[in-house]
Amino acid sequence: MKILESMDSFLQYAMIERGLQKETILDYKEDFKSFLKYFPNVETTDDLTSDDLQEFAYKQGLDELKASSISRRLSTMKTFFLFLDSEGIKKNLVGEVYLPKKEQHIPTFLTLEEVDRLLNAPDLASLSGIRDKAMLELMYSCGLRVNELVTIQKKSINYSEKIVTIIGKGAKERSVPISDEALYYLDKYIIEVRLKQKNIKDKEFIFLNIRGTRISRQYFFEQIKKYSKIANISKNISPHSLRHSFATHLLENGADLRSVQMMLGHTNASTTQIYTHLTNNTIHNAYDLFWKRK
C-alpha cells in the first residue's frame, strides 16, 4: 500500500472513528510530513521497518529539535504504526523506543524588589489602575493561576479569616491565605470602583472591565507586559511569573515544600520540586557573590 494512502486512511480513522478534533488531525499531518522528510525513500508500507521509530528519534536529535517535539512526533508515528498492525497492512512495526528526556524549564521569577516595583506600577489615580493593583496584589499574595484570578468570585473571599477559596484545575478546591496588603487593595477596588460600576453583566465575578464583563486572561497578560515596562523589569515575564515568584519567595523564607504544594494546588509534589532548584540556585549565587567580594 502506498505510504500516502495509508496515512490518509489513518487520518480518516482518527477523525471518524476516534472523533479527534480538526486541530489534532492537522498536527498529525505535520508529523507525517516530518517523518517523510527524514525517510524520503519510504514509498509504500512495505518499506517501513521496526527500526524506523528509533531512527526517527535519533535523526531529529541530530537536528537538535526539542525533546517535547520529538516525543510528540514519535507518539503520532507509533499510533500510526499500531493502526497499520491492527488493519493487517504491516505487522510488528513497533519495537522498544528510547525517548529523549524532556528539558526541565526553569520558570522565570522576580526578586522581592522587582515584585515591589511591578506591584507599584499601576496608576492609583485611575479606576483601571486601582483594579489592576488589586489583581496584581491578589495574584502574588495567593500564588494564583491567571484563570483562577480572572474567575474569582466575591463569595470566595473570607475577610474574617483572611482566606481565599480557589477552584483550580480539575475543579479541585483549595484554601490559601491572603495578605493584609492584598485585602486592603481588594477592598479599595470594590468600594471605589466595583460598587459604583453600572451596567454589570457578570455580577458573580469580582474583576470586571468597563463593559461590566469579566476581565479576560489576554487583557491581564497585556497589562503585565505594560507594567513590567513601567517598572523597568528586563525579564520576559507573564502572569504566571507572579505565581512562580510567590512559590520561590515562600521557600526562600522557610516554608516547607508540602505547604507550598497545597497552596499552589499541585497534585504531585514533583511539580513543586522545581522551586527548590530555584532557591538552591539563589543560595549558590549569593554564596558565589560573597566569595567574590572577599
Phi, psi and omega in degrees: 000135179298142186297321180293324177294319180294324178292320177297321178297319179296318180296321176297316178299315182296322183281317186273310185275322180268346176067032181288151183289159181302321181298321179293320178298319178296322176297318178301316180300317179295322178293322177297318178300318180297317180299313183292334176295320180278340181233066185294340182273356178279107181252331178229169179293339178292339181280348181283146177228167180288350178270353189295322181297312180294323178294322178299315179297316183297314183294321178293324177298322177297330178275006176059037174285156181295144180300323181295322179291318179299315181298319181295316180295320178297321179298318178299312183292325177297317178298320178296316180296321178294325176297315179300321179294313183294332180272357180074019181278316176206124186265157168056046178270340186262109174253196179284129182237131177264114182275146176292149177289135178288143179292142177262107183279124177278119183292150177283133175224161182258153171286167178300321181293322178291322176299316179301316180295318180294314182293337180265003182287325181299146179275109183284359175278348179250153180295319179292328178294321178296315179298314182295323177298316179297321180293316179298314181298317182293318182296315181288320182297326186248357180064041185281151165286157184297324179292326177293325180291310186285344179255008183293142183247161182300324181290349181282343185263121174256100186291322184292322181263357180055055182228140173247130177262123185247138170258106186263206181300142180068023180058027178275134182264139175216156178245134184230136175296151177238139184285158177299322180298315180294319178297321180300310183285334174294315176299316181300317179295313183297316183286314187273340185235300189298314183291339181265356183284138181252166178056045180282129180259314181263074189296331186286338183269149181282308189266117183236156173271185185292343178273358178084014178249165185298140175299137180271159177296323181296319178299314183294324176301314180295324179293321177301316179297317180296312182290333176296320177293317179299321182278000179058045177262120185279341181292147177276094187252162178225176176305325182294340180297329177291323176294317177299319181294319177306309182294316182297315182293325176299312181294323179295336181256020169101001179292146179276156187300321182296319179295318179295320178302315181294320181291327178280340182080027177280129177289320183251131181297334181296333177293322180284337186301333183300332181288338175290329175295320179298314182290325176296321177297319180297317179298315181295320179297317178296320179297315180296318179297323180298314183288335175290333180281339185292000000 
